[in-house]
Amino acid sequence: MYLNPTIAAIIERFTLLPHPEGGFYKETYKSNETFPKHHLPHRFSGDRYFSSAIYFLLEKDNYSAFHRIKSDECWHFYDGDPLWVHIIYPDGILQTVTLGDCEESVYQFVVPAGCWFASETAPGGLFSLVGCTVAPAFDFADFELAKAKQLMNDFPQHTELIQRLCRQ
C-alpha cells in the first residue's frame, strides 16, 4: 500500500489519517481556550481556538493540493526528504520554499493567511514529515480546496503548477 516500510511505520506510530488535500495528518494539539467571534477578523464565521498543531506526512508521488485557510500557518520540518511548499500570494507572486535539512532550505516557514499553497516532496525524495501550527486554530470551516479552473483564471502565469497540484 505504501511506497516504503518507513512510511507505513510513521503512519502507524503517529496514527495518521488521510487528509482531504492529500497526504496524512494527525492533530497533536488544540488549545483549550477560544477567541470569541467578535474578537476575530470578519473573515472568521465563529469562535476559534487559540492555536492548533498537526503532524503532516507526504510520500513520493503524492501532494498536498492547492488550498487556502483564513489563518497564518507555520510549517516545521521534522524528518525525511526536503518538502517544497508553493505559495501563490494574492498579487500573483509565486514563491517556492524548501523545508528540510539541506543547503538552501529552512526548518520553519509561515504561509500567510489567504494565500493559495500546495506542497510536495522534492524530486528524488521518498517522504517528508513536517508539522503545521495554525493560529487562530485550524478549522475545516476556514479551509478551501482550490478548483483548478478558477485558480488558472486568476493566475494564468502559474497554469502548469496549478494543473499538476490540484485535485478538482
C-alpha positions in Angstrom: 0.0 0.0 0.0 2.8 2.5 0.9 5.9 3.1 -1.1 8.3 2.4 1.7 8.1 0.5 5.0 9.4 3.6 6.9 6.3 5.5 5.7 3.9 2.8 7.0 5.8 2.8 10.3 5.4 6.6 10.7 1.7 6.4 9.8 1.2 3.6 12.4 3.3 5.3 15.1 1.5 8.6 15.0 -1.9 7.2 13.9 -2.0 9.4 10.9 -5.2 9.7 8.8 -5.7 10.6 5.2 -6.1 14.4 4.7 -8.6 15.8 2.1 -5.8 17.8 0.4 -3.5 14.8 0.2 -1.0 13.2 2.5 -1.7 12.0 6.1 -2.1 14.0 9.3 -2.8 13.9 13.0 -3.9 16.8 15.2 -1.4 16.8 18.1 -2.6 20.0 19.9 -5.6 22.3 20.1 -5.7 25.0 22.8 -8.3 24.8 25.5 -9.3 28.4 25.1 -11.1 30.2 22.3 -11.3 33.6 20.8 -14.9 34.8 20.6 -16.0 35.6 17.0 -16.4 39.3 17.8 -12.7 39.5 18.7 -11.6 37.9 15.4 -11.3 39.5 11.9 -14.6 39.4 9.9 -13.3 36.5 7.7 -14.0 34.0 10.6 -17.5 32.7 10.9 -17.4 31.8 14.5 -15.3 31.3 17.6 -11.9 29.8 17.1 -9.4 28.0 19.4 -6.2 30.0 20.0 -3.9 27.6 18.2 -3.6 24.0 16.8 -0.8 21.8 15.6 -0.6 18.7 13.4 1.9 16.2 12.0 1.7 16.0 8.2 3.3 13.3 6.0 3.6 13.3 2.3 5.1 10.5 0.3 6.7 10.5 -3.1 4.1 10.7 -6.0 1.5 12.3 -3.7 1.0 16.0 -3.0 -0.9 18.5 -0.8 -3.3 20.1 -3.3 -3.6 23.9 -3.6 -5.8 25.2 -0.8 -6.0 28.2 1.5 -7.0 28.9 5.0 -8.0 32.0 6.9 -5.1 31.9 9.4 -1.3 32.0 9.2 0.2 28.5 9.0 3.7 27.8 10.3 5.4 24.8 8.7 8.1 22.9 10.6 10.4 20.3 9.1 10.9 17.1 11.2 12.2 14.1 9.1 12.7 12.6 5.7 13.4 14.4 2.5 13.0 18.1 1.7 9.5 19.4 1.1 8.6 22.1 -1.4 5.9 24.5 -0.3 4.5 26.5 -3.3 2.7 29.7 -2.3 0.7 32.0 -4.6 0.2 35.4 -3.0 -2.9 37.4 -3.7 -0.9 39.7 -6.1 0.1 36.6 -8.2 3.7 36.3 -7.0 4.8 32.6 -6.7 7.3 31.6 -4.0 8.6 28.1 -3.5 10.1 27.4 -0.1 12.2 24.3 0.6 11.7 22.9 4.1 14.4 20.5 5.2 17.8 19.7 6.4 19.9 20.7 3.3 21.6 23.7 1.8 19.2 26.5 0.9 16.4 25.1 3.0 14.7 26.3 6.2 13.3 24.4 9.1 10.3 26.7 9.5 8.2 28.9 7.2 5.0 30.8 7.7 2.4 30.8 4.9 0.3 33.9 5.4 -3.5 33.7 5.8 -5.4 33.8 2.5 -2.6 32.6 0.2 -3.1 29.6 -2.0 -0.5 26.9 -1.3 0.4 23.3 -2.1 3.3 21.1 -1.2 5.2 18.1 -2.5 8.3 16.0 -1.5 11.2 17.4 -3.5 12.3 15.3 -6.6 14.3 12.3 -5.6 12.8 12.1 -2.1 10.7 9.3 -0.7 8.7 11.2 2.0 8.6 14.4 4.1 7.4 14.5 7.7 6.5 18.1 8.8 4.3 19.8 11.3 1.9 22.7 10.9 0.9 25.2 13.6 -2.1 27.4 12.9 -3.3 30.5 14.9 -6.2 31.1 15.3 -6.5 27.3 15.2 -7.3 25.3 12.1 -11.0 24.7 11.5 -12.4 23.0 8.4 -14.8 25.9 8.1 -11.8 28.0 7.1 -10.4 25.5 4.6 -10.9 26.0 0.8 -9.6 23.4 -1.7 -8.8 25.1 -5.0 -10.7 24.5 -8.1 -8.1 24.3 -10.9 -10.1 26.2 -13.5 -10.8 29.1 -11.2 -7.2 29.3 -9.9 -5.9 29.2 -13.5 -8.3 32.0 -14.4 -7.0 34.1 -11.5 -3.3 33.2 -12.0 -2.7 32.1 -15.6 1.0 32.5 -15.3 1.1 29.5 -13.0 -1.1 27.2 -15.1 1.3 24.3 -15.3 1.9 24.1 -11.5 -1.8 24.6 -10.8 -2.8 21.7 -13.2 -0.2 19.5 -11.5 -1.2 20.2 -7.9 -5.0 20.5 -7.9 -7.4 17.7 -7.3 -10.6 19.4 -8.6 
